[in-house]
Amino acid sequence: MQRIINVAAGFAALALVSASAMASDKGDIGNGKKIFDEGKGDAPACNSCHGMDGMGDDNMGTPRLAGQGFTFIVKQLNDFANDKRQDTTMFVMNGNAKALSEQDRRDVAAYVESLEGAVSASNLEEVKAAGTVPVGVRHKGQSVVQFGAPDRGVSACHSCHGFNGRGAAPMYPRIAGQRYVYLVNQLKKWRDGSRANDPAGQMRAVAKNMSDDDIHNAATFLASAPLTTIGNGRLPPKEAH
């Protein structure tokens, strides 16, 4: 019995060490918040484009960062810094990312992952009133998100991004509750190849078969998609590291 207890204690200690090691892989949230709020060196404050709460801005076309997965944000910042992704929205992200050290990028990613926000980032009525980007039909978008359009080679969004696009860390970002204008713009960039930093070309392969209606409809649903169901309000755990 004592041997079993000792072995169990050993496994428990190992688990604690492993958990601690994984947690230490993430950045410094405090430093990330400082950079997000105040900027650093040649990098301006992130909140100047992404909002004080990290929820993005439809008028500027900037994405919601609040609650986004740590690994995904780190990859995007590194891709901007290494010019694997080009910022064709505000034309500043490549320079901003280069101005931060690799650790700074991890710190910012840790901070924005920690932010909570409303399920929906976009006010579709305001987008519709602005008239610059057409708004789609929500129930048609739900069909694309949940079932895709197999006859046209469009995979269901949730096959990679999880239920209603709530994210599948560490690889696939949360797209539920993302800014509508950003979703539309990125899907069109995937479609025309002007954005090409997707792993194994997955997004380009899907988006190339999407019509404008598919894009507007899917983005309309995703912008306000619930993260859970009435019968199951649990969310999957965030990344361990």
Residue pairs with C-beta under 8 A, 6 or more apart in sequence:
19 240
21 241
22 240
22 241
23 240
23 241
25 241
26 70
26 106
26 109
26 110
26 241
27 70
27 103
27 105
27 106
27 107
27 108
27 109
27 110
27 111
28 103
28 107
28 110
29 107
29 110
29 111
29 114
31 104
31 107
32 104
32 106
32 107
32 108
32 109
32 110
32 111
32 112
33 111
34 40
35 43
35 45
35 46
35 100
35 104
35 107
35 108
35 111
36 45
36 46
36 47
36 54
36 108
36 111
36 112
37 45
37 46
37 47
37 52
38 45
39 45
39 46
39 48
40 99
40 100
40 104
41 99
41 100
42 95
42 96
42 99
43 96
43 97
43 99
43 100
43 104
44 92
44 96
46 54
46 65
46 96
46 108
46 112
47 54
49 57
49 60
49 62
49 90
49 92
50 56
50 57
50 62
50 63
50 64
50 65
51 57
51 62
53 66
53 115
53 117
54 64
54 65
54 66
54 112
54 115
54 117
55 64
55 65
55 66
55 117
55 118
55 121
55 179
56 62
56 63
56 64
56 65
56 121
56 178
56 179
56 182
57 179
58 122
58 123
58 126
58 127
58 130
58 179
58 180
58 181
58 182
59 130
59 181
60 89
60 90
61 89
61 90
61 179
61 181
61 182
61 185
62 89
62 90
62 179
62 182
63 178
63 179
63 182
64 117
64 121
64 177
64 178
64 179
64 182
65 73
65 112
65 115
66 112
66 115
66 116
66 117
66 121
67 112
67 113
67 115
67 116
67 117
67 174
67 177
68 112
68 113
68 167
68 173
68 174
69 113
69 167
69 169
69 170
69 173
69 174
69 238
69 239
70 106
70 109
70 110
70 113
70 169
70 170
70 238
70 239
70 241
71 109
71 169
71 170
71 171
71 239
72 169
72 170
72 171
72 172
72 173
73 108
73 109
73 112
73 113
74 105
74 106
74 109
75 197
76 85
76 197
77 97
77 100
77 105
77 108
77 109
78 84
78 97
78 102
78 105
79 85
79 197
80 87
80 93
80 94
80 96
80 97
80 98
81 94
81 97
81 98
81 100
81 105
83 94
84 197
85 93
85 94
85 195
85 196
85 197
86 94
86 194
86 195
87 93
87 94
88 189
88 194
88 195
89 182
89 185
97 105
100 108
113 238
113 239
117 177
118 177
119 176
119 177
119 224
119 225
119 226
119 227
120 177
120 223
120 224
121 177
121 178
121 179
121 223
122 178
122 179
122 180
122 181
122 223
122 224
124 135
124 180
124 220
124 223
124 224
127 133
127 135
127 180
127 181
128 135
133 180
133 181
133 184
133 216
134 212
134 216
135 180
135 216
135 220
136 213
136 215
136 216
136 217
136 218
136 219
136 220
136 221
137 217
137 220
138 217
138 220
138 221
138 224
139 221
140 213
140 217
140 221
141 216
141 217
141 218
141 219
141 220
141 221
141 222
142 221
142 225
143 217
144 154
144 156
144 157
144 210
144 214
144 217
144 218
144 221
145 156
145 157
145 158
145 164
145 165
145 218
145 221
145 222
145 225
146 156
146 157
146 158
146 164
147 156
148 154
148 155
148 156
148 157
148 159
149 209
149 214
152 209
153 206
153 209
154 206
154 209
154 210
154 214
155 206
157 165
157 175
157 218
157 222
158 164
158 165
160 168
160 172
160 202
161 167
161 168
161 172
161 173
161 174
161 175
161 176
162 168
162 172
162 236
163 227
163 228
163 229
164 176
164 222
164 225
164 226
164 227
165 174
165 175
165 176
165 178
165 222
165 225
166 174
166 176
166 225
166 227
166 235
166 236
167 173
167 174
167 175
167 176
168 236
169 236
169 238
169 239
170 239
171 199
175 183
175 222
176 222
176 225
176 226
176 227
177 222
177 223
177 224
177 225
177 227
178 222
178 223
179 223
180 219
180 220
180 223
183 218
183 219
183 222
183 223
184 215
184 216
184 219
186 195
187 207
187 210
187 215
187 218
187 219
188 207
188 215
189 195
190 198
190 203
190 204
190 206
190 207
190 208
191 204
191 207
191 208
191 210
191 215
193 204
195 203
196 204
198 204
207 215
210 218
227 235
228 234
228 235
